[in-house]
Amino acid sequence: MDMSFANQALSVEYIFKHGKQLKRMVYPVPKDIDEEIARLKLKSMGIKIDSLTKEQKKYLSAWEMGT
């Protein structure tokens, strides 16, 4: 639940800061907010993860590879 609340709080902050540029529609949580919350949660649990390589990022974003 802590991650959900953090996501909601930071999303509200984002809307407050950028709301005038946003259209009236449903948006996903910005990726940078989502990733920062995940990073902080893992850090709080003493877990470190590697950063993705360029090749790994390309693989994850491509629909042609590895389904």
CYANA upper distance limits for C-alpha pairs under 8 A (distance plus 0.5 A):
  1 MET  CA      5 PHE  CA      6.69
  2 ASP  CA      6 ALA  CA      6.62
  3 MET  CA      7 ASN  CA      6.50
  3 MET  CA     37 ILE  CA      7.11
  3 MET  CA     38 ALA  CA      8.08
  3 MET  CA     41 LYS  CA      7.86
  4 SER  CA      8 GLN  CA      6.70
  5 PHE  CA      9 ALA  CA      6.56
  6 ALA  CA     10 LEU  CA      6.53
  6 ALA  CA     37 ILE  CA      7.50
  7 ASN  CA     11 SER  CA      6.45
  7 ASN  CA     29 VAL  CA      8.12
  7 ASN  CA     33 ILE  CA      7.70
  7 ASN  CA     34 ASP  CA      7.24
  7 ASN  CA     37 ILE  CA      7.52
  8 GLN  CA     12 VAL  CA      6.67
  9 ALA  CA     13 GLU  CA      6.82
 10 LEU  CA     14 TYR  CA      6.63
 10 LEU  CA     33 ILE  CA      7.49
 11 SER  CA     15 ILE  CA      6.72
 11 SER  CA     29 VAL  CA      7.03
 11 SER  CA     30 PRO  CA      8.31
 11 SER  CA     33 ILE  CA      8.12
 12 VAL  CA     16 PHE  CA      6.63
 13 GLU  CA     17 LYS  CA      6.75
 14 TYR  CA     18 HIS  CA      6.41
 14 TYR  CA     19 GLY  CA      8.02
 15 ILE  CA     19 GLY  CA      5.11
 18 HIS  CA     22 LEU  CA      7.20
 29 VAL  CA     33 ILE  CA      7.42
 29 VAL  CA     34 ASP  CA      7.03
 30 PRO  CA     34 ASP  CA      6.92
 31 LYS  CA     35 GLU  CA      6.52
 32 ASP  CA     36 GLU  CA      6.52
 33 ILE  CA     37 ILE  CA      6.76
 34 ASP  CA     38 ALA  CA      6.86
 35 GLU  CA     39 ARG  CA      6.56
 36 GLU  CA     40 LEU  CA      6.63
 37 ILE  CA     41 LYS  CA      6.61
 38 ALA  CA     42 LEU  CA      6.69
 39 ARG  CA     43 LYS  CA      6.63
 40 LEU  CA     44 SER  CA      6.61
 41 LYS  CA     45 MET  CA      6.94
 42 LEU  CA     46 GLY  CA      6.84
 42 LEU  CA     47 ILE  CA      5.54
 42 LEU  CA     48 LYS  CA      7.28
 43 LYS  CA     47 ILE  CA      5.94
 43 LYS  CA     48 LYS  CA      7.01
 52 LEU  CA     56 GLN  CA      6.24
 52 LEU  CA     57 LYS  CA      6.70
 53 THR  CA     57 LYS  CA      6.80
 54 LYS  CA     58 LYS  CA      6.64
 55 GLU  CA     59 TYR  CA      6.65
 56 GLN  CA     60 LEU  CA      6.68
 57 LYS  CA     61 SER  CA      6.73
 58 LYS  CA     62 ALA  CA      6.62
 59 TYR  CA     65 MET  CA      6.90
 59 TYR  CA     66 GLY  CA      8.32
 63 TRP  CA     67 THR  CA      7.86
